[in-house]
Amino acid sequence: DVEYVDSIMEDVHWLGFDWGDRLYYASDYFGKLYEFALKLIGEGKAYVDDQDAETISNQKGTPSRPGMESPFRNRTIGENLSLFEKMKNGDFDEGSCVLRAKIDMTSPNMHMRDPILYRILKTPHHRTGDKWVIYPMYDFAHGQCDYWEGITHSICTLEFEVHRPIYDWFIDQLKENEDYRPRQIEFARLNLTYTVMSKRKLLELVKNNYVNGWDDPRMPTISGMRRRGYPAAAVRNFIDQVGVAKNENLIDIGLLEFNVRDILNKSARRVLAVLNPVKVVITNYPEDKVENLEAVNNPEDPGAGMRKVPFS
């Protein structure tokens, strides 16, 4: 959804960063990914499977039990090429077939058991319009886009560690330059105390109108923090202090709030206001005379200067 694309770019800019001329989309490579899929089919490493998603899932087995091969696994190269072209041309309904890699249905890593490469989805794309009715799956697009963009280290959270073998397998089938290959590096995600971080659960709050969108000030999102009044510098400082870890951890939300107070204490203007005024008439004070009381704008920031408070 273009909403997420625009939001990510806005958040990155607000945090103080810019990608310059290096803005890339997976859709930039839809054509090259399709050609790579044809290459895999031509080498006998991919096939079109006519089974539904539930059947394919059941055939994958469990971590302790090997999977079962699809009855369509040994289709000829010519038949697979013809069927895949028909998928691309929109001749099949959604969910009627998929393109799968032919790897190893007995692998202890479930992601290596003939993963799905392409599925049919007859929905317009926000950048390519109606050009495509088949779309690459994340695992198929991830490493290849990294390779074409010259990425050295692809940063992921720890739950993608089990995806690394499939990432490497696709790179091995694609790479032409022996001196270069991207690497997937995993690190622990940021978890905060007393804070729901699951995107699925937060999406439920948005969809069911419990909050007013992803940028609701109550949401633990970058856009929510922005509307709450958090300075971008406070978020950056917090991340610098937390650092990068390889083990799951839980960060006290008090550390984030401390950084917010620390930045605001140095940058926020001090304002004087009388909420419940009492009128006082000084009978011996000249009517046309005005005196100014000088006050410090921010004791924590001398550069903020002084302000004049008129008294008349």
Secondary structure as UniProt FT lines:
FT   HELIX           2..15
FT   TURN            20..21
FT   HELIX           26..29
FT   HELIX           30..42
FT   TURN            43..44
FT   STRAND          46..49
FT   HELIX           53..59
FT   TURN            63..64
FT   TURN            71..74
FT   HELIX           77..88
FT   TURN            89..90
FT   TURN            94..95
FT   STRAND          98..101
FT   TURN            105..106
FT   HELIX           110..112
FT   STRAND          116..120
FT   TURN            126..128
FT   STRAND          134..136
FT   HELIX           138..149
FT   STRAND          153..157
FT   HELIX           158..163
FT   HELIX           164..174
FT   TURN            178..179
FT   STRAND          183..187
FT   TURN            193..194
FT   HELIX           199..207
FT   TURN            208..209
FT   TURN            214..215
FT   TURN            217..218
FT   HELIX           222..228
FT   HELIX           232..242
FT   HELIX           253..267
FT   TURN            283..284
FT   TURN            287..288
FT   STRAND          291..296
FT   TURN            299..300
FT   HELIX           302..304
FT   STRAND          306..311
//
